[in-house]
Amino acid sequence: MTAIRTVLAAVAGVLTLLVSGLVFAPQATAASLVEVTGFGSNPGNLRMHVYVPDSRPAKPAIVVAMHGCGGSGPGFYQSSEFASLADQRGFVVIYPTATKQTAMSNCFDVWSDASKHHNGGSDPASVISMVSYVEQHYNGDPQRVFVTGSSSGGMETTALLADYPDVFKAGSAFMGVPFGCFANEADFPPWTSKCVGGNMHKTAQEWGNLVRQAYPGYSGTRPRVQLWHGTNDTLVPFQLMQEETKQWTDVFGLSQTPTSTDQPQPSWTRQRFAGTDGAVRLEAISVSGAGHQLPMGGMAAAAVQFFGL
């Protein structure tokens, strides 16, 4: 009888543990896009959404991902692959939304004097507030902050790399223009713009000076740059990627002759520019036959790989 009681007690104990596990086990949660208000100084009057994957390291990397004109942070979250990559690799994604209304609908400011200077204000300063918010509230790693964007967002990407080289480690700009290309807001609409009119040419040093003037006296390491452009882009002419390449090779003190050229995918031609130490500072990727429609499948993953995530 004693033996039977002992067995029954043991079975009851196991059942109690199983029931307790079923009742008290933490429920799985699914990460979702969340809007953040009151994230700090916001001179550009931007909106902020953030995607924080459930599985991430103690100090996750941060990726800022920006839409094109007429888009939104939630729209870019839906249409691009950065959130799914965040789930795989454990980084936090910030999706800003531009609110400035232009002839091209809502676009990120890359034309004002404020947008062209470190701590100058406007949209770049608002994005920096978002980065600081994620560092403080999600323990984001300040040593692993990256930026990317499409069209207007690609233009803002290079603005952030020029204005805040002390914040970003690398950036990937899709269908952008050289930093400082737009003279003012009147120059922004493509049908009247000298910048995207197809005839914008400067020397490498002239382009490079615009970046150096954004943060005078900065002597630290510059963030690495990746450029993407479709060869059949008629809205932001493909020719401007050559001007961007001239700009950043000059900033990095590199030859305009690539150190290597390859094709990661059949329609992609990638030129790499490395320093004497062999480290690649700049990549320029031409997408054969593509119009104003980047990023396409696999390109976000290539950008994240370039970041080292």
N, C-alpha and C positions, 0 to 999 in steps of 0.2 A: 504493500500500500504506500509506504514511504517513497519507494522508487517511482511509482505511478505519479504521485503528487509532484515529485521533482521534475519529471518529464513534462507534465502539464504546465508547471510554473515556467519552465524554460520556453515552451511553445508560446505561452501567453506573453512572455517577455519579448520574443521575436516579433509577434503580431503587433505588440505595442510600439516597437521601434519602426515597423513598416508603416503603421497608421500615422505615427508621428511624422515620419518622413514625407508621407503624402500630404499631410495637413500643413506642415511648416516649411516644406522645401520652397526656396525662393522661386517666384514665377519668372519665366523668361520674358524679356521685354524686347521690343523691336525699336531700333533707333528711328527717329523721324526728324524732319526739318522743323526747326523752331525759330520763330522770330524773336529777336532781342531788341528791346527798346531801352533807352537810357544807358547806352554803352559807353558814353563819354563825350568828349568834344566832337561836334558833328557840323563843322562849317559848311560841308557840302550838302547837308540835309539828306543824306543817304539813308536807306533802310538796310537793316542787317538781318540775315537769316544764317543759322549755323547748323551743321550736321555733325553730330558727335557719335561715332560708331560705338556699339556696346562693348566690343572687344578692342582694347587699345592699351598701349604701354602707360606707365606711370607719368611719363612726360611725352605726350604725343607731338608729332610734327604738326604744323599748321599750313594749309594750302588756301590761299585766297583765289576764288574762281569767279570771273566777271563776264557778264552777258554783253551782247551787242546792242546797238541802238534799237529802241522799241521793245526790248526784252525786260526780264526781271530776274532777281535772284532765284525765286521758286521755279521760274521757267527754265533757267540754266541748270538747276538741280535735276529737273525732269529730262532735259534733252541731252545732257552730257553724261559721261561715264565716271565722273570724279567721285560721286557718292559710293558707287559699287566698289571702286578702287579703295576708298577709305575703309569700307567694310573688310576688304582683303588685307590691307596693310596698316590699318590702325592709326590713320591721321585724321585730324579735324578739318572740316572744310567750312570756310566762310563764304557766303554768297551775298555780296552787296547788291543793292538795287539803286541805279541812278534815277534821280528825279528831275534833273534839269531838262526842261523842254526846249528843244531846238527844232530847226527845220527838218531834222531826221528823227523826230520824236525824242524820247528820253535817252540821253547819252551821257557817258562819263566825261567830265571836263578835262580836256587836254589842250585847251586853247588859251585859257586865261593866264595872266602873269603869275597868279597865286599857284596855279597847278604846276608851274615850271620851277619851283624853288623848294628846297628843304624847309620844312616848317612854314611854308607859304600860305597854307590854308586850303580851302576848297576840297574837292573830292579826295585827293591823296591823303590829306590830314585826317579825314573821316575814316578812311580805311585803316590807317595806323591806330586809331582809337579802337577799332574792331579787333585788331591783332592784340593790342594790350589787354582788352577784355578777355579774350580767349586764354591768354597767358595767365591771367589772374584767376579766372573762374573755372578753367578746365586744366590748369597746370600745363598749358602748352609750352613747348620747348622753344625759347627765344633763339636758340642756335640752329633751329631747323624751321625757318619760315620761308615759304615759297609763294609765288604769285603766277597766275595764268589768266587768260581771257581771250575772247573772240571779238574781232572787229573793234568796236569802241572799247570793249574790255581788253583787247590786245594792245590797243594804244595806251590805255591806262596802265597796263602791265609795264610797259617801258618807262612810263612816267614815274611809277613807283620805284623802279630799279634805279632811275637817275636821281630822283629826289631823296630816296632813303636807302642808299647802298649799305648803311649800317644796320638795317633791319632785315633785309632779304638776302638769302643765300643763293638763290637762282630764280629765274623766271622763264616762262614759255609763252610767247606772244603769237597768237594766230591772226593772220591778216591785219597786221598793224602797220604803223608808219614810223619813220625815225622820230625820236624824241625832239620836240621843238619844231616839228614840221608845220603846224598850223600857226599862222601869224596872230589870229584872233578868232572870235566866234563867227564873224562874217566869212572867214575863210573855211569854215567847217563844212558847209553843205557841198557835196561833191560836184554839183553842176556849176558852182562858181569858185571852186577851191583851186588855188595855186598848188597846194600840197598834194592833192590827189588828182590833179588835172592831167597827170601823165608826163609832165615836163619838169619835175622838181629834181634839180641836180645841185649838189654842193660837193666840195672836196671832203675827203675823209677828216681832215683836221677841222674844217668848219663844223661838220656834224659833231665831231668829238668835243669841240669847245662848248657846244650847247649842253652836253651832259656834264662837263666839268663845272660850268657856270651854275648848274642847279644846286651844287653843294660846294661852294668855294672852300678850298683848304682841306677837303677830305683827302686823306692819304691812306685809308685802310684798304682792305681787300674788296674788290668789286664783285658783285654777284655774277655768276655765270648766266649766259643768255642763250636761249633757243628760239629760233624764228621759224614760222611756218607760213607758206603762201601758195595758193593755187596759181598755176601758170595761165589760166583763162579767167582770172578775176578781173572783171570790168568795173567794179565799184571802187575798189582800192587796188590800183594797178600793180601787177606783179613786179614791175620795174622798181617799186619802192623797197622791195626786199633787198635789192642790191645797195640801195642807199642806206638801209638799216645796217647791212653788213659792213659797209664802209665806216659807219659811225662807231660800231662796237669794236671792230678791229683796231681803230685808232684809239679808243678808250683803253683797250687792253694792251696797246703797244705791239700789235701783231701785224704780220704781213697780210695783205688782202688776198694772197694766194693760199688756198686751203692746204692744210697738211695732209688731208685725206679726203677721198670722195667715195661713197658707196651707195647701195640701194637696199635699205632695210626691208622695203616692200617694193614690188614691181613698179608702182607709180611714184615712189618716193626717191628723190635724189638728195642725199645728205652730204653737205660740205662741212667738214670739221676744221676748226682753227685752234691749234694748240700752242702753248708757250714752249720755251726751251726745255722746261722740265717735263714736257710730254702731256701736261694736264690740259684737257680741252676746256677752253673758256667760252667758245661760241660754236653753236651749230646753226646752220641755215638749211632748211628742208623745203625743197620745191616739190609740189604735188602736181604731177602731169595731168592736164586736162581738167583740173578742178576749178570751179568758179568761186564765188564768195559764199562758201558753205562749210568752212572748217570750224571746229574739229570734226572729222569723220571717224568711223570705227577704227579703234586701235591707236589713235593719235593721243588721246588722254593718257593711255598706258605708257606710251613712249615719252610723254612729258614727265610723268611721275618717275619713270626710270631715270630720265635725265637729272631729276632732282636728287636721285639716290635713295628713294624711298622703297 
